[in-house]
Amino acid sequence: MTTKTIKTYSQWSDSRQDLSDFLQIGDLVDEEIVDFCLNVLPPKTWNNSVIQIGEAVDFVEGKQTYSTLKNTPEGWTWAGTCHRGQTENKVNELAWRF
């Protein structure tokens, strides 16, 4: 059984990248990244399965998209930029970064 590596807040901070550049879809993240996503702005969505940062990143298919984490059996993972309450990535290249 293969164990996924968890991407950490410390690694992200050291990388000096935007979060959306540092993480790839499906990356496991540590609690500090989860806390950052919850606290950087009031979350747009926050429940047992989805956390979305409160500021829209883009507008796709007539709806705003948000930086998104989803809860999986392995832990919280980066889902990309998704519509409110959803976990399907909608944006490949972001013009706007936080």
N, CA, C and O atoms as CSV, one atom per row, in Angstrom:
chain,resi,resn,atom,element,x,y,z
A,1,MET,N,N,0.827,-1.177,0.000
A,1,MET,CA,C,0.000,0.000,0.000
A,1,MET,C,C,0.881,1.254,0.000
A,1,MET,O,O,1.808,1.371,0.801
A,2,THR,N,N,0.584,2.173,-0.896
A,2,THR,CA,C,1.357,3.397,-1.014
A,2,THR,C,C,0.757,4.474,-0.111
A,2,THR,O,O,-0.453,4.696,-0.101
A,3,THR,N,N,1.629,5.131,0.642
A,3,THR,CA,C,1.195,6.210,1.508
A,3,THR,C,C,1.513,7.535,0.830
A,3,THR,O,O,2.635,7.761,0.376
A,4,LYS,N,N,0.504,8.414,0.767
A,4,LYS,CA,C,0.720,9.736,0.182
A,4,LYS,C,C,1.496,10.614,1.151
A,4,LYS,O,O,1.333,10.519,2.367
A,5,THR,N,N,2.337,11.464,0.595
A,5,THR,CA,C,3.051,12.445,1.384
A,5,THR,C,C,2.112,13.603,1.700
A,5,THR,O,O,1.340,14.037,0.845
A,6,ILE,N,N,2.181,14.094,2.919
A,6,ILE,CA,C,1.371,15.229,3.325
A,6,ILE,C,C,2.166,16.502,3.078
A,6,ILE,O,O,3.301,16.634,3.535
A,7,LYS,N,N,1.561,17.444,2.348
A,7,LYS,CA,C,2.187,18.744,2.128
A,7,LYS,C,C,1.905,19.606,3.356
A,7,LYS,O,O,0.778,19.667,3.845
A,8,THR,N,N,2.959,20.275,3.844
A,8,THR,CA,C,2.837,21.020,5.095
A,8,THR,C,C,2.865,22.533,4.877
A,8,THR,O,O,3.342,23.034,3.858
A,9,TYR,N,N,2.341,23.229,5.865
A,9,TYR,CA,C,2.360,24.688,5.849
A,9,TYR,C,C,3.804,25.190,5.799
A,9,TYR,O,O,4.114,26.146,5.088
A,10,SER,N,N,4.671,24.543,6.550
A,10,SER,CA,C,6.080,24.937,6.578
A,10,SER,C,C,6.713,24.796,5.184
A,10,SER,O,O,7.435,25.689,4.739
A,11,GLN,N,N,6.446,23.685,4.501
A,11,GLN,CA,C,6.962,23.505,3.137
A,11,GLN,C,C,6.434,24.595,2.207
A,11,GLN,O,O,7.171,25.152,1.394
A,12,TRP,N,N,5.132,24.887,2.347
A,12,TRP,CA,C,4.528,25.926,1.510
A,12,TRP,C,C,5.191,27.274,1.773
A,12,TRP,O,O,5.563,27.985,0.839
A,13,SER,N,N,5.336,27.619,3.048
A,13,SER,CA,C,5.954,28.893,3.415
A,13,SER,C,C,7.373,28.986,2.854
A,13,SER,O,O,7.759,30.020,2.309
A,14,ASP,N,N,8.143,27.916,2.985
A,14,ASP,CA,C,9.522,27.890,2.480
A,14,ASP,C,C,9.577,27.984,0.958
A,14,ASP,O,O,10.552,28.493,0.405
A,15,SER,N,N,8.539,27.498,0.276
A,15,SER,CA,C,8.529,27.486,-1.192
A,15,SER,C,C,8.330,28.880,-1.787
A,15,SER,O,O,8.733,29.138,-2.922
A,16,ARG,N,N,7.713,29.774,-1.023
A,16,ARG,CA,C,7.399,31.136,-1.469
A,16,ARG,C,C,6.506,31.152,-2.709
A,16,ARG,O,O,6.555,32.086,-3.510
A,17,GLN,N,N,5.693,30.108,-2.855
A,17,GLN,CA,C,4.734,30.014,-3.953
A,17,GLN,C,C,3.341,30.368,-3.453
A,17,GLN,O,O,3.069,30.336,-2.253
A,18,ASP,N,N,2.465,30.707,-4.393
A,18,ASP,CA,C,1.056,30.807,-4.064
A,18,ASP,C,C,0.569,29.415,-3.705
A,18,ASP,O,O,1.087,28.424,-4.220
A,19,LEU,N,N,-0.413,29.331,-2.833
A,19,LEU,CA,C,-0.929,28.023,-2.412
A,19,LEU,C,C,-1.385,27.200,-3.606
A,19,LEU,O,O,-1.132,25.997,-3.670
A,20,SER,N,N,-2.053,27.845,-4.549
A,20,SER,CA,C,-2.570,27.121,-5.718
A,20,SER,C,C,-1.457,26.656,-6.656
A,20,SER,O,O,-1.684,25.768,-7.477
A,21,ASP,N,N,-0.259,27.237,-6.553
A,21,ASP,CA,C,0.892,26.750,-7.319
A,21,ASP,C,C,1.593,25.613,-6.573
A,21,ASP,O,O,2.077,24.661,-7.185
A,22,PHE,N,N,1.638,25.725,-5.255
A,22,PHE,CA,C,2.317,24.741,-4.419
A,22,PHE,C,C,1.584,23.399,-4.406
A,22,PHE,O,O,2.217,22.343,-4.411
A,23,LEU,N,N,0.250,23.440,-4.389
A,23,LEU,CA,C,-0.544,22.214,-4.285
A,23,LEU,C,C,-1.033,21.735,-5.644
A,23,LEU,O,O,-1.335,22.533,-6.531
A,24,GLN,N,N,-1.105,20.423,-5.788
A,24,GLN,CA,C,-1.684,19.774,-6.962
A,24,GLN,C,C,-2.983,19.098,-6.528
A,24,GLN,O,O,-3.132,18.713,-5.368
A,25,ILE,N,N,-3.908,18.958,-7.453
A,25,ILE,CA,C,-5.180,18.295,-7.149
A,25,ILE,C,C,-4.889,16.941,-6.499
A,25,ILE,O,O,-4.104,16.149,-7.021
A,26,GLY,N,N,-5.524,16.687,-5.363
A,26,GLY,CA,C,-5.365,15.411,-4.672
A,26,GLY,C,C,-4.279,15.384,-3.609
A,26,GLY,O,O,-4.163,14.400,-2.878
A,27,ASP,N,N,-3.469,16.457,-3.505
A,27,ASP,CA,C,-2.436,16.491,-2.467
A,27,ASP,C,C,-3.077,16.507,-1.080
A,27,ASP,O,O,-4.015,17.261,-0.825
A,28,LEU,N,N,-2.558,15.666,-0.194
A,28,LEU,CA,C,-2.943,15.718,1.222
A,28,LEU,C,C,-2.280,16.925,1.858
A,28,LEU,O,O,-1.138,17.249,1.534
A,29,VAL,N,N,-2.994,17.603,2.774
A,29,VAL,CA,C,-2.439,18.776,3.443
A,29,VAL,C,C,-2.498,18.601,4.956
A,29,VAL,O,O,-3.334,17.864,5.480
A,30,ASP,N,N,-1.595,19.292,5.646
A,30,ASP,CA,C,-1.564,19.193,7.106
A,30,ASP,C,C,-2.588,20.137,7.740
A,30,ASP,O,O,-3.219,20.947,7.062
A,31,GLU,N,N,-2.731,20.007,9.052
A,31,GLU,CA,C,-3.729,20.807,9.785
A,31,GLU,C,C,-3.441,22.300,9.703
A,31,GLU,O,O,-4.369,23.107,9.746
A,32,GLU,N,N,-2.181,22.679,9.588
A,32,GLU,CA,C,-1.861,24.106,9.492
A,32,GLU,C,C,-2.383,24.706,8.186
A,32,GLU,O,O,-2.845,25.847,8.179
A,33,ILE,N,N,-2.318,23.960,7.088
A,33,ILE,CA,C,-2.896,24.458,5.834
A,33,ILE,C,C,-4.411,24.515,5.959
A,33,ILE,O,O,-5.036,25.469,5.494
A,34,VAL,N,N,-5.005,23.507,6.579
A,34,VAL,CA,C,-6.456,23.524,6.807
A,34,VAL,C,C,-6.822,24.758,7.632
A,34,VAL,O,O,-7.765,25.472,7.290
A,35,ASP,N,N,-6.087,25.012,8.711
A,35,ASP,CA,C,-6.352,26.182,9.550
A,35,ASP,C,C,-6.197,27.477,8.761
A,35,ASP,O,O,-6.995,28.399,8.929
A,36,PHE,N,N,-5.185,27.560,7.904
A,36,PHE,CA,C,-5.003,28.748,7.073
A,36,PHE,C,C,-6.237,28.975,6.204
A,36,PHE,O,O,-6.750,30.092,6.130
A,37,CYS,N,N,-6.709,27.922,5.552
A,37,CYS,CA,C,-7.871,28.046,4.665
A,37,CYS,C,C,-9.129,28.464,5.431
A,37,CYS,O,O,-9.987,29.159,4.886
A,38,LEU,N,N,-9.233,28.053,6.657
A,38,LEU,CA,C,-10.378,28.441,7.485
A,38,LEU,C,C,-10.268,29.875,8.002
A,38,LEU,O,O,-11.282,30.540,8.212
A,39,ASN,N,N,-9.044,30.348,8.204
A,39,ASN,CA,C,-8.854,31.611,8.907
A,39,ASN,C,C,-8.384,32.790,8.071
A,39,ASN,O,O,-8.452,33.929,8.533
A,40,VAL,N,N,-7.904,32.547,6.841
A,40,VAL,CA,C,-7.419,33.662,6.029
A,40,VAL,C,C,-8.555,34.645,5.731
A,40,VAL,O,O,-8.329,35.855,5.701
A,41,LEU,N,N,-9.744,34.150,5.517
A,41,LEU,CA,C,-10.987,34.911,5.339
A,41,LEU,C,C,-12.102,34.053,5.920
A,41,LEU,O,O,-11.928,32.841,6.048
A,42,PRO,N,N,-13.230,34.633,6.272
A,42,PRO,CA,C,-14.337,33.757,6.664
A,42,PRO,C,C,-14.632,32.777,5.522
A,42,PRO,O,O,-14.761,33.201,4.374
A,43,PRO,N,N,-14.740,31.477,5.815
A,43,PRO,CA,C,-14.924,30.503,4.737
A,43,PRO,C,C,-16.251,30.687,4.000
A,43,PRO,O,O,-17.264,31.048,4.598
A,44,LYS,N,N,-16.223,30.432,2.698
A,44,LYS,CA,C,-17.453,30.448,1.897
A,44,LYS,C,C,-18.263,29.196,2.209
A,44,LYS,O,O,-19.484,29.250,2.353
A,45,THR,N,N,-17.556,28.058,2.312
A,45,THR,CA,C,-18.184,26.791,2.683
A,45,THR,C,C,-17.308,26.133,3.738
A,45,THR,O,O,-16.083,26.104,3.616
A,46,TRP,N,N,-17.951,25.603,4.780
A,46,TRP,CA,C,-17.210,24.917,5.834
A,46,TRP,C,C,-18.139,23.893,6.449
A,46,TRP,O,O,-19.081,24.234,7.164
A,47,ASN,N,N,-17.859,22.625,6.159
A,47,ASN,CA,C,-18.603,21.534,6.766
A,47,ASN,C,C,-17.669,20.337,6.900
A,47,ASN,O,O,-16.460,20.482,6.718
A,48,ASN,N,N,-18.195,19.174,7.210
A,48,ASN,CA,C,-17.344,17.997,7.420
A,48,ASN,C,C,-16.641,17.506,6.166
A,48,ASN,O,O,-15.674,16.750,6.253
A,49,SER,N,N,-17.120,17.931,4.989
A,49,SER,CA,C,-16.539,17.398,3.755
A,49,SER,C,C,-15.876,18.438,2.863
A,49,SER,O,O,-15.099,18.070,1.982
A,50,VAL,N,N,-16.159,19.734,3.063
A,50,VAL,CA,C,-15.615,20.771,2.176
A,50,VAL,C,C,-15.252,22.019,2.969
A,50,VAL,O,O,-15.998,22.453,3.847
A,51,ILE,N,N,-14.089,22.592,2.643
A,51,ILE,CA,C,-13.700,23.911,3.122
A,51,ILE,C,C,-13.355,24.734,1.901
A,51,ILE,O,O,-12.568,24.307,1.056
A,52,GLN,N,N,-13.954,25.934,1.805
A,52,GLN,CA,C,-13.635,26.841,0.707
A,52,GLN,C,C,-13.291,28.215,1.258
A,52,GLN,O,O,-14.028,28.775,2.070
A,53,ILE,N,N,-12.142,28.763,0.800
A,53,ILE,CA,C,-11.732,30.099,1.203
A,53,ILE,C,C,-12.788,31.089,0.729
A,53,ILE,O,O,-13.329,30.949,-0.368
A,54,GLY,N,N,-13.082,32.092,1.558
A,54,GLY,CA,C,-14.224,32.970,1.364
A,54,GLY,C,C,-14.217,33.912,0.184
A,54,GLY,O,O,-15.270,34.456,-0.149
A,55,GLU,N,N,-13.098,34.135,-0.466
A,55,GLU,CA,C,-13.075,35.052,-1.602
A,55,GLU,C,C,-13.031,34.262,-2.910
A,55,GLU,O,O,-12.246,33.325,-3.061
A,56,ALA,N,N,-13.885,34.657,-3.848
A,56,ALA,CA,C,-13.915,33.983,-5.151
A,56,ALA,C,C,-12.588,34.165,-5.872
A,56,ALA,O,O,-11.956,35.218,-5.791
A,57,VAL,N,N,-12.177,33.108,-6.584
A,57,VAL,CA,C,-10.940,33.119,-7.351
A,57,VAL,C,C,-11.211,33.464,-8.808
A,57,VAL,O,O,-10.423,34.164,-9.443
A,58,ASP,N,N,-12.320,32.976,-9.332
A,58,ASP,CA,C,-12.633,33.160,-10.743
A,58,ASP,C,C,-14.140,33.033,-10.933
A,58,ASP,O,O,-14.889,32.792,-9.986
A,59,PHE,N,N,-14.556,33.201,-12.169
A,59,PHE,CA,C,-15.960,33.089,-12.567
A,59,PHE,C,C,-16.005,32.117,-13.735
A,59,PHE,O,O,-15.515,32.433,-14.819
A,60,VAL,N,N,-16.589,30.932,-13.529
A,60,VAL,CA,C,-16.613,29.879,-14.550
A,60,VAL,C,C,-18.040,29.369,-14.700
A,60,VAL,O,O,-18.723,29.111,-13.709
A,61,GLU,N,N,-18.484,29.225,-15.942
A,61,GLU,CA,C,-19.828,28.709,-16.232
A,61,GLU,C,C,-20.903,29.544,-15.513
A,61,GLU,O,O,-21.912,29.014,-15.048
A,62,GLY,N,N,-20.666,30.842,-15.437
A,62,GLY,CA,C,-21.634,31.736,-14.832
A,62,GLY,C,C,-21.667,31.741,-13.315
A,62,GLY,O,O,-22.550,32.357,-12.718
A,63,LYS,N,N,-20.702,31.051,-12.673
A,63,LYS,CA,C,-20.673,30.981,-11.211
A,63,LYS,C,C,-19.261,31.239,-10.697
A,63,LYS,O,O,-18.272,30.954,-11.373
A,64,GLN,N,N,-19.192,31.785,-9.484
A,64,GLN,CA,C,-17.898,32.008,-8.856
A,64,GLN,C,C,-17.255,30.678,-8.459
A,64,GLN,O,O,-17.945,29.691,-8.202
A,65,THR,N,N,-15.923,30.674,-8.415
A,65,THR,CA,C,-15.178,29.504,-7.956
A,65,THR,C,C,-14.304,29.895,-6.767
A,65,THR,O,O,-13.926,31.055,-6.607
A,66,TYR,N,N,-13.993,28.897,-5.937
A,66,TYR,CA,C,-13.281,29.125,-4.683
A,66,TYR,C,C,-12.176,28.084,-4.498
A,66,TYR,O,O,-12.314,26.939,-4.928
A,67,SER,N,N,-11.087,28.488,-3.859
A,67,SER,CA,C,-10.029,27.550,-3.475
A,67,SER,C,C,-10.630,26.557,-2.489
A,67,SER,O,O,-11.258,26.948,-1.504
A,68,THR,N,N,-10.431,25.254,-2.767
A,68,THR,CA,C,-11.212,24.225,-2.080
A,68,THR,C,C,-10.363,23.079,-1.538
A,68,THR,O,O,-9.465,22.573,-2.211
A,69,LEU,N,N,-10.670,22.687,-0.307
A,69,LEU,CA,C,-10.166,21.443,0.279
A,69,LEU,C,C,-11.350,20.506,0.442
A,69,LEU,O,O,-12.461,20.937,0.751
A,70,LYS,N,N,-11.099,19.206,0.228
A,70,LYS,CA,C,-12.165,18.233,0.497
A,70,LYS,C,C,-11.639,17.180,1.455
A,70,LYS,O,O,-10.458,16.830,1.438
A,71,ASN,N,N,-12.530,16.687,2.281
A,71,ASN,CA,C,-12.184,15.678,3.269
A,71,ASN,C,C,-12.347,14.301,2.631
A,71,ASN,O,O,-13.401,13.981,2.080
A,72,THR,N,N,-11.301,13.498,2.711
A,72,THR,CA,C,-11.304,12.144,2.158
A,72,THR,C,C,-10.959,11.174,3.285
A,72,THR,O,O,-10.579,11.610,4.371
A,73,PRO,N,N,-11.082,9.877,3.050
A,73,PRO,CA,C,-10.672,8.915,4.083
A,73,PRO,C,C,-9.199,9.073,4.496
A,73,PRO,O,O,-8.829,8.706,5.611
A,74,GLU,N,N,-8.356,9.619,3.599
A,74,GLU,CA,C,-6.941,9.831,3.913
A,74,GLU,C,C,-6.698,11.114,4.688
A,74,GLU,O,O,-5.669,11.252,5.350
A,75,GLY,N,N,-7.637,12.061,4.615
A,75,GLY,CA,C,-7.480,13.361,5.252
A,75,GLY,C,C,-7.918,14.467,4.304
A,75,GLY,O,O,-8.510,14.194,3.260
A,76,TRP,N,N,-7.631,15.719,4.663
A,76,TRP,CA,C,-7.996,16.856,3.821
A,76,TRP,C,C,-7.075,16.910,2.610
A,76,TRP,O,O,-5.855,16.817,2.742
A,77,THR,N,N,-7.666,17.062,1.435
A,77,THR,CA,C,-6.899,17.133,0.191
A,77,THR,C,C,-7.284,18.380,-0.596
A,77,THR,O,O,-8.393,18.898,-0.467
A,78,TRP,N,N,-6.348,18.847,-1.410
A,78,TRP,CA,C,-6.575,19.997,-2.275
A,78,TRP,C,C,-7.457,19.561,-3.441
A,78,TRP,O,O,-7.120,18.626,-4.167
A,79,ALA,N,N,-8.584,20.242,-3.617
A,79,ALA,CA,C,-9.507,19.923,-4.715
A,79,ALA,C,C,-9.390,20.914,-5.858
A,79,ALA,O,O,-9.962,20.693,-6.926
A,80,GLY,N,N,-8.659,22.007,-5.654
A,80,GLY,CA,C,-8.498,23.004,-6.700
A,80,GLY,C,C,-9.453,24.162,-6.513
A,80,GLY,O,O,-9.736,24.581,-5.391
A,81,THR,N,N,-9.945,24.674,-7.630
A,81,THR,CA,C,-10.837,25.830,-7.641
A,81,THR,C,C,-12.203,25.374,-8.112
A,81,THR,O,O,-12.376,24.998,-9.272
A,82,CYS,N,N,-13.167,25.407,-7.215
A,82,CYS,CA,C,-14.454,24.747,-7.439
A,82,CYS,C,C,-15.618,25.709,-7.183
A,82,CYS,O,O,-15.477,26.717,-6.492
A,83,HIS,N,N,-16.766,25.362,-7.762
A,83,HIS,CA,C,-17.981,26.113,-7.466
A,83,HIS,C,C,-18.340,25.937,-5.989
A,83,HIS,O,O,-17.907,24.981,-5.346
A,84,ARG,N,N,-19.128,26.860,-5.466
A,84,ARG,CA,C,-19.508,26.847,-4.056
A,84,ARG,C,C,-20.119,25.499,-3.648
A,84,ARG,O,O,-21.065,25.016,-4.269
A,85,GLY,N,N,-19.558,24.913,-2.598
A,85,GLY,CA,C,-20.062,23.663,-2.054
A,85,GLY,C,C,-19.684,22.424,-2.837
A,85,GLY,O,O,-20.089,21.320,-2.475
A,86,GLN,N,N,-18.906,22.584,-3.918
A,86,GLN,CA,C,-18.533,21.448,-4.758
A,86,GLN,C,C,-17.037,21.186,-4.689
A,86,GLN,O,O,-16.269,22.020,-4.209
A,87,THR,N,N,-16.626,20.001,-5.180
A,87,THR,CA,C,-15.212,19.629,-5.111
A,87,THR,C,C,-14.643,19.216,-6.464
A,87,THR,O,O,-13.637,18.509,-6.521
A,88,GLU,N,N,-15.270,19.645,-7.543
A,88,GLU,CA,C,-14.754,19.396,-8.890
A,88,GLU,C,C,-14.029,20.632,-9.384
A,88,GLU,O,O,-14.637,21.693,-9.528
A,89,ASN,N,N,-12.715,20.504,-9.651
A,89,ASN,CA,C,-11.913,21.630,-10.103
A,89,ASN,C,C,-12.477,22.197,-11.407
A,89,ASN,O,O,-12.773,21.448,-12.338
A,90,LYS,N,N,-12.622,23.518,-11.469
A,90,LYS,CA,C,-13.172,24.185,-12.644
A,90,LYS,C,C,-12.181,25.088,-13.353
A,90,LYS,O,O,-12.464,25.554,-14.456
A,91,VAL,N,N,-11.027,25.348,-12.753
A,91,VAL,CA,C,-10.076,26.295,-13.322
A,91,VAL,C,C,-8.712,25.626,-13.442
A,91,VAL,O,O,-8.186,25.095,-12.464
A,92,ASN,N,N,-8.144,25.653,-14.644
A,92,ASN,CA,C,-6.818,25.074,-14.841
A,92,ASN,C,C,-5.708,26.081,-14.597
A,92,ASN,O,O,-4.786,25.815,-13.826
A,93,GLU,N,N,-5.789,27.223,-15.240
A,93,GLU,CA,C,-4.782,28.266,-15.071
A,93,GLU,C,C,-5.446,29.474,-14.436
A,93,GLU,O,O,-6.391,30.029,-14.997
A,94,LEU,N,N,-4.968,29.878,-13.290
A,94,LEU,CA,C,-5.560,31.002,-12.590
A,94,LEU,C,C,-4.820,32.294,-12.928
A,94,LEU,O,O,-3.591,32.352,-12.888
A,95,ALA,N,N,-5.584,33.317,-13.257
A,95,ALA,CA,C,-4.999,34.629,-13.499
A,95,ALA,C,C,-4.791,35.352,-12.167
A,95,ALA,O,O,-3.878,36.165,-12.021
A,96,TRP,N,N,-5.653,35.039,-11.205
A,96,TRP,CA,C,-5.606,35.707,-9.909
A,96,TRP,C,C,-5.045,34.744,-8.875
A,96,TRP,O,O,-5.430,33.575,-8.848
A,97,ARG,N,N,-4.176,35.199,-8.054
A,97,ARG,CA,C,-3.597,34.369,-6.979
A,97,ARG,C,C,-3.792,35.067,-5.655
A,97,ARG,O,O,-3.828,36.296,-5.593
A,98,PHE,N,N,-3.920,34.277,-4.580
A,98,PHE,CA,C,-3.993,34.893,-3.249
A,98,PHE,C,C,-2.680,34.695,-2.563
A,98,PHE,O,O,-2.505,35.132,-1.425
